[in-house]
Amino acid sequence: MDKKTILIVEDDNELREALKAILEAGCGYEVFDASNGKNAIALLSTKKPHIDAAILDMVMVGHGGTVRDYLKENPQYEQIPIIFHTGLTKEQFDNKVLEGAHYVHKEFGKQTGSIAKIVELLKEFLD
């Protein structure tokens, strides 16, 4: 079986590195990561890597909704599962943003819970 590949777009360096380490070492996934939406779109449009799922922060430069739009508009990526990992509550943004995506709430100071939920969702989607 081919190694599954995940895109992480997260501006919190510590959280992004922790999530990447868990997904690579703990789950055996290959991970591409970017610190903001602009860098993620540049990576996707120039390198066109194969990815099986995306984990997107919402509040950052070039926010996650922009990356989600890029993924959904690109035939190579339009069917991949998208997980929004954000400190916002569902009520704080337009439901159209969540359309076709999954939502995991970041509990500040308790990221291990949200990371565990992300791992659970990825295994459900990809295994």
Secondary structure as the mmCIF struct_conf table of DSSP 4:
data_model
#
loop_
_struct_conf.conf_type_id
_struct_conf.id
_struct_conf.beg_label_comp_id
_struct_conf.beg_label_asym_id
_struct_conf.beg_label_seq_id
_struct_conf.end_label_comp_id
_struct_conf.end_label_asym_id
_struct_conf.end_label_seq_id
HELX_LH_PP_P HELX_LH_PP_P1 ASP A 2 LYS A 4
STRN STRN1 THR A 5 VAL A 9
BEND BEND1 ASP A 11 ASP A 11
HELX_RH_AL_P HELX_RH_AL_P1 ASN A 13 ALA A 21
HELX_RH_PI_P HELX_RH_PI_P1 ILE A 22 GLY A 26
TURN_TY1_P TURN_TY1_P1 CYS A 27 CYS A 27
STRN STRN2 GLU A 30 ALA A 34
BEND BEND2 SER A 35 ASN A 36
HELX_RH_AL_P HELX_RH_AL_P2 GLY A 37 LYS A 47
BEND BEND3 ASP A 52 ASP A 52
STRN STRN3 ALA A 53 LEU A 56
BEND BEND4 MET A 58 MET A 60
TURN_TY1_P TURN_TY1_P2 VAL A 61 GLY A 62
HELX_RH_AL_P HELX_RH_AL_P3 GLY A 64 GLU A 73
BEND BEND5 ASN A 74 ASN A 74
TURN_TY1_P TURN_TY1_P3 PRO A 75 GLN A 79
BEND BEND6 ILE A 80 ILE A 80
STRN STRN4 ILE A 82 THR A 86
BEND BEND7 GLY A 87 LEU A 88
HELX_RH_3T_P HELX_RH_3T_P1 LYS A 90 GLN A 92
BEND BEND8 PHE A 93 PHE A 93
HELX_RH_AL_P HELX_RH_AL_P4 ASN A 95 LEU A 98
TURN_TY1_P TURN_TY1_P4 GLU A 99 GLY A 100
STRN STRN5 HIS A 102 HIS A 105
TURN_TY1_P TURN_TY1_P5 PHE A 108 GLY A 109
HELX_RH_AL_P HELX_RH_AL_P5 GLN A 111 LEU A 126
#
